[in-house]
Amino acid sequence: MLSALSSGVERLLYTQLVGGSNPSARILPLLILALPLQSAATPRESGGPVYVIPIQGEIQKGTVYVVRRGVKNAMEANASALVLDMDTPGGEGEAMKEIMATLAKFQPAEQTYTYVNKEAFSAGAFISASTRHIWMAPGSIIGAASPVTMGQEGPKELPPKFVSGYAALIRAAAEENGHNPAIFEAMVNKQMGLKIEGREIVAKGDILTLTTQEATRRVGSPSHPLLAAGVAPDLPTLVEKTIRPGAQIVRIEPTGFENISRWIVTISPLLLTAAFLFGYLEFKTPGFGLFGVLCGICAFVFLFGHHIAGLSGYENALLLLLGVALLIVELFFLPGTLIPALLGLALILFAALNTMVDRYPSDPAIPSMPQLHLPAINLALGFFGGLGAILLAARFLPETILFQPFRLNTISPPASVPNPIGLSPGSMGTAFTDLRPSGTAVFNGHRVDVLAEGHFIPQGAPIQVQQVEGITIFVKPVKVTQKKS
């Protein structure tokens, strides 16, 4: 198309420059026509790669993740064009809507293509309307987009009000991308029919489906294709003919984990709840063991699933690790300061929230409220679910057989007494176990359960009774000063 336009412009300019007698008349066409030619040539002169995203087989949630990942990668790479390699019988309506919304994010929008090879039925036709150009392989078919539900007796048409809603959706996409909306509406609503220049393309009561020859038939004055811009035997030929000769083609390949990540994203609140619970249990048990491993597995699955879904990058994993590191600093190196713990918890919560936010390279730094809506709900469910699980665990798990080895009375077999005679604030003793913050201490040969509120005190460290409230004995560490020789 561009080559034909260039030839016509050259002939017009030649006529004006050679045959015209008025100098201003010879210059004016050059000034007027140079700008459209420059604008039309800009996308072709761009050196960015061409990204190809497959839409193969049934359209479902996993397809959304492939398209989302492909669009984000294309935008980050400054791709000159985006091509959908389509061969689909249709699929889920909600997945289709998400794909259409994702494609609308790509810029430049005029450089979006659908290559139908060999079918673009139902949801595939909707998605095709969301791209600026439609090309077809020989012998391909597009259309039959009437929305249906699947029941035990096979597909069943939706009520008219739902059909009307889907028809409006595809009309809006067609209008936005320069297609004839009546053609796509005839693919959805069988009550419409379609006539072009007085010729009946499809009668009322039937759904429109077009072959390659029908979709590329030229109509109107000036003539233009009915729907598809042209025919290409394969995708490299399409890129060579319409986008840029010699352009680098980058194919987004499905990883096979997309369907798994669908379930991971769905159960993300449960994964967060489990991670918080296992982290608490690991903190309450001595050493590093099973609960720490389970906590790490939950966090990894959570991050991995959202990464495959095209939502999260590696930066969120780094933020999560930094948050955990700050918690470790609080527990073992700066006990009682609270600042590292608060910063660590804030980083963990922020990383979890940011992992679930669907953001694109063109989006502003601060996510919008619609972007935060569902992630905030999932984070709240996970956090408060974990808090509830921790409270239940603190109440009931110590009494179970599983936790008998971790109870304090197994660490100090001799029975401890609540408050030995003479024990009062200022009494000196030694930590018999690690106090984090509770544990067992020795005072005057007696083992006593104590609480080092706001402190971590290692085994064997000297301690001092801070106060006694009923049967609870609060202790604090004693700084040991070395005498100078």
PyMOL commands that set and color helices and strands:
alter all, ss='L'
color gray80, all
select helices_A, chain A and resi 2-19+23-45+61-76+93-103+109-111+123-129+160-176+181-188+212-215+235-243+258-266+268-284+290-308+314-333+339-356+369-399+401-406+408-411
alter helices_A, ss='H'
color red, helices_A
select strands_A, chain A and resi 50-56+81-88+112-121+133-136+141-143+148-151+154-157+194-196+199-202+209-211+218-219+224-225+230-231+249-251+428-431+438-443+446-451+462-469+472-477
alter strands_A, ss='S'
color yellow, strands_A
deselect
rebuild
show_as cartoon
